[in-house]
Amino acid sequence: MVPPKKSLIIIQENNLLIKMKKKSILFVSENASALFGLKGHHLFGGAEVQSYYIANGLSKDFKVNFVIRNNSLPRQQKYNKLTLFKLKHPVPKGPFSVWISNIAHLFRIDYFRDVMDLFFFGAKKKPDVLLTRAPGSMAFKVYLTSRLLGKKFVYMVAHDTDCEKKHPLLKKKISQMTFNYAVRHADYIIAQSKKQARKLNSIGIRKVRVIRSGYPPANDKTIQRKDQILWVSRAEKWKRPELLVKLAKSMPEYQFLMICPGFNQYPDYGMDFVAEICNTPNIEFIDFVPFPKMDRFFQEAKIFINTSKYEGFPNTFVQAWKNGTPVVSTEVNPDGIITKERLGHVSPTIQSMKYHIKELMTDQDQYRRISKNCVQIYQQRFHINKTLEGHKKLYQELL
């Protein structure tokens, strides 16, 4: 038998290499610096956490680049298998920072600088898809960059308000217009729940895929529970932290723990409820916890409380459920999951919250059943591997 020629073998090997070449994804999440252990802006939310976990998980099968906003050097660095790129803060701190900021904003200097930075970084890294979970101007910046590069754009819904025809949290008309344009012209939208997908469909957006938020399992399973009720969120008005203070005052027999970063960003609102906390002896207040240490508080808590008026799909729900911690929520109940799967209670009033908290604290059989349901639903739907499977499938279809 005549062996194949060397030139044919080389061609076959080259074809195989082309087929095996990893596709590339570019994530943009401005406020994720703290998740990578970098100094600077330390406030982050569920959008940043999900981007962080998903990017790290996908880096096994894709080339992943991750853009944050941070003034530290170098502008580009490695983190595990990710390549980090840092957008500079629009204006350095100093005596003239407000004045310079106003001029930069007036002439959109900061806006175009971000687009140019994203474009040149993208041109160098050659991503196949650009992805963000940031509403407002950043969504449009990433969308515009994707079109300049001739690549795909995917928007991940961060909040139920992202699915409205008019975003209630975007006050400026230009922000409304650019965000709406980016979302409507995205190659795909990733929703967190069926409710969000239906809302997007109702305003004419059809390319929607529901991929649930995901978390890795708890590392330390030896931590003992305390008879403590936990509240964790940023000091945003729509998260209504003052309701937790009212609840604690009405239940002096129970101990509450409130973790609330960002209260000092709202001098009037934030300081008012912090002053109330100081006069409430059964509330322990912590203003910030480093992300790697956060899981311990969900493991120790007997119950997790959510008082938000609206949300997307709260990451804190998944953090609670993976640790077997029931949730008591005033309003938020994505796709009815809390009531359908018996993962806690929906309690719209202070009185009903008191009733359900006392039930969970005193009825051990009920508590054990709900706690078991929480762990099971986490493993079935919200394990990070389930989330990564959804993302991989979508990008394989897109690319």
N, C-alpha and C positions, 0 to 999 in steps of 0.2 A: 504493500500500500504506500502510495506517494504521500509524504508529509506535507501539510499546507505550507505555503511560502511564508517567510518571516513578515513580509509587508502586510499580508492578510491578517496575521496574528496581531500586529500592531494596530491595524484598523479596528479589529474586533475588541481589543483592549480599550482603545480610545472611546468606542461606542459605549462600552460598559461603564467607563468612568463618567461619561456624560449623563448616563441614566442614574448613576449613584450620587451625582453632585447634589449636595443639600440645598434646599430652597432657603431663602433668607427672609426674615421678618424684622421689621423695625417698630418697636414699641415707643410711644411717647407718653411719659407720665411725669409732669413737671415737679410735683411735690413728693417724689418718692425717695429723696436723698437719704433720709433717716433709715430707711429699710436696708440701704446698702452700707450703713455704718458711717455715713459722711456727716460732717458738721454742717450747720446751716439751718435751713427751714425744717423744723422737726414735726410740724403738724401734717398729718396725712389721714386719709379715710379709707373706706373699703375699696374705692376705685384703685388707689395706689397699691393696696395689699394684693388685690386680685391680679393686677398687671405684673407685680413682682413674682407671685407664685406661678402664674401661667408662663411668663417669660423664662423663668428658671427651668420649669418642667419641659417646655418645648425645646430647650437648648440641646437636649439629647438627640433630637431628630432634625432640627433646623439650625441654621446659623442665626443667632439672635443678637440684635443690637438694641440698646435701651437708652433713650434720651431722658435726662432729668434737667432741672434747673439748679445750678450750683456754680459759685464763683471760684471754687478751689481748682488748683492745678494738679496734674495735667488735665487738659480739656478732655482727653480720651484715656480710658484705662480699662483693664480687665477685671472682671468680677466673676469667679468661677468660670463658666463657659461663655458668659455674656461679654460684649464690648459696651462699656458705658461711654456716653457722650454728654457733655455738660453745656447746656445753654446758659449764657451769662444772665444774671439779673439785669433788668433794663437800666437801672440806675444804681451806682455804688452809693453806700451810705456816706453822708457828709453834711456840712452846713447848708449846701445848696441843693440837696437831693430832691426836695419837694419842687423847687423851681425848675430844675432840669427835667424831672419826671413829667411835669405839666407840658413843657415844650415838646418833649419826646412823644408824649401821647397825642398832642395836638397835630403833629405832622406824621404820626404813625411810624416814627423812626424805629421804635422798639418792635413793632409788628413786622416790618419788612426785614429787620435784622434777623429775627427768629426764622422767617421763611428762608432767607439766604443761608443761614447756618444749617438748617435742616436739609436744604437742597444740596449743599456742597458735601455734607456728611453722607447723605443718601447717594449722591453720585459716586462717592468713593466706595461705599459699602455695597451698593447695588442690591437693595432689598427687593423682593418680589411683591411684598405687601406691606403697607404701612398701617398701623393700628393705634388708636387712642381711646381712652375712656373719659376724656376731659371735655366737658361741654363748653359752650361759648367760643371765644376767638381761637383757642388752641385747636379745636376740632377743624375749623376752617383752614388754619395754617397747615395742619397735617394733610387735609384733603388737597389743598392747593399744591403742596410739595409732591404729593403722589401723582398729580396730573402733570406737573412739570417733568417728573421723572418717567412718566408713562407707565406707572405701576398701579396696583390695586389698592383701594382704601376700604378699611373696615372700621366701623364705629361700634364700640361696646357701650351699651346703655349702663349708666351709673345710677340712675334715679328715675322714678316714675315720671317726674316732670320733664325728662328728656323726650318723652313720648307724646307730649302735648303739642297741639298746633301752634300755640304760643307759649314759650317756656316762661313760667311765672317767676323764675329766679334770675332771669336775664333782663335787667332793667333798661339797658340801652337798645335802641332800635337797630343799630348797626350790628350789635351782638346777636340779636334775634335773627336778623336776615342772614348773616353769614353762617350761623349755626344751622338754621333750617336748610340752607342750600347744601351744606356739607352732608347733612344726614340724608336728605332726599336724593343726593347723587352718589351716595356710598355704593360700593359694589356689594356690600352686605352689612346688615345690622345684626349684632348679637344682643338679644334680649335676655334678661335674667329670669323672666317668668312668662307664663302664657298670657297673663293680663297685659303685660307690656307689649307683647307681640300683637294682641288684638287691637290695642290702642294705635300702634304704628300702622297696622292694616287699615284701620278706620280713617286715617288721614292720607291714604294712598301709597304707603310704603309697603311693598310686597316682599322684598328680599330680606326676610327676617328669619333668624335661626335662634331658638331658645337653647342656651347653654348655661346651666346653673353654676353659681359660684362654688368654689371648692377650697378645701383646707386639708393640709396633711394631718395625719392622726397625732394625738397627744404623745409627746416623748416620755414624760414621767407620769406613770399611772399610780404612783404610791402616795400622792398628795391627799391628805385627809380633808373632808368637807367641814366647813364651819356653818353655824346657823346664821349665815350672813346673806343679805339681799344685795345684789350687784347692779349698778347702773354704769354703763360705759358709753361715752359719746363725746363729740365736740360741742363747744358752747354755742350752738346755732339756735336761733329763736324757734325754728320749726321743729327742733328736737325737744323743746319744752322741758328743760331740766328743772324748772321751778315746780313742776308737778311732783317730781321725786321728793323735793323738800316738803311739800304739803303732805305727801303720803307718809313720810318719816315722822313728821310732827304728830300725825294722827295715830301712829303705831309705835309709841315709845318703848314698848316691850321687845321690839326687834332691832337688830343692828343692821345699818345700811352702809354700803361702801360706794362712793361716787368717784369715778375716774373721769375727769373732764378737762382735757387740754384746750387751750385757746380762749379761756374766759377773759383773759386780760386784753384780748383783741377788741372786745366790746366793753369799753370802760363803764358805761351806764348800766347796760343790761347784765353783763357778766359779774360786775362787782356787787350789784344788788343781791343776786341770789347767793353769792359767796358770803356776803354779810349775814344772810339768813341761815346759811349752813353753820356759821360760827355760833349761832344761837340755838343750834339743834344738836344736843349732845350725842344722839344716837346715829349721827352721820359722820363717817370718816371720809375726809376729802383728800384726793391725790390729784394734782394737776397734770402730771405726765408720767407715763410708764414706758420705758424702752420696749420696742416691739417684741424682742426675743423673750422678755419676761412677762408678757401679757397673758399667756395661756394659763399660768398658775392661778390667776384670779378667777378665771372661769371654772377651773377645777375645784377651787375651794368654796365657791358660792353655792348656796342651796337653791337660789332662784335668780334668774336674770330678768330685769325690768326694762321695757322699752316704752318711752312716753312720746315718741315722735308723732307729729301730725300726719306725715307721709314720709316714705323712704323709697329706695329701690328694693333690692332684696338685702336686708341688713347682714353684713358679714358677722356681726355679733351674734345673730341667731345661729349661724353655723358653728361659731366658736363655742357657744353654749351647748348645742346639741351634741357635738362630737365628744364633749365631756359629760354627757348625760344630765345636763342642767336644764330644767324646765324653764320656759319663757312665759312671762305675763306681759302682754302688750295692750296698750290702750286703743290703738287704731290699726297698726300695721299687721297685716295677715296675708302675705302674698299667695295668691291662688287658693286662699282658705286653708293653707297647709297646717296651721297651728290647731285649728278645730277638727279638720278632716282626719289628721294623723294622730291627734291627741298628744301634742307636744307641749302643752301648757294651757293657757287660757287667754282669751281676748276679753279685756275688762275696760270698757270705755269711761267709767267713772271712778273716782277715788273710793267710793263705797264698795263697788264691785271688785276693785283691786284688793282692798282689805280682806274681803270675803275669800277670794281665791288664794291669796297669800297665806291666810290662816289655815285654809284647807290643806295646802301643800305642806305647811310646816307641821301640822298635827296628824294628818292621815298618812301614815307611813306606807300602807298598801297602795294608795293612789300614787304617792310619790314614786315608789319603785316601778310601777307600771309605766308612768309617763317618762321616767328617766330611761327605762329600757327602750321605749319607743324612740326617744331622741337619738340614742346611739345607733339603733337599727336604721333609721331614716338617713342619718349621716352616712353610714356605710353604703347604703343603697343608692343615694342620690348626690351627696355632697362631698364625697372623698375626692381629693385633688385629682386622682387618676381618672375618675369619671369626667371631670371637667376637661382634662387634657385630651381625652378620647374625642370629645365633641369638637375641640379646636383643631385637632389633627385632621379629622374627617372634613371639616369645612375648608381648610387651607389646601388639602389635597384636591378637593373639588374645584376650588377657585383657580389653582395653579396647574 
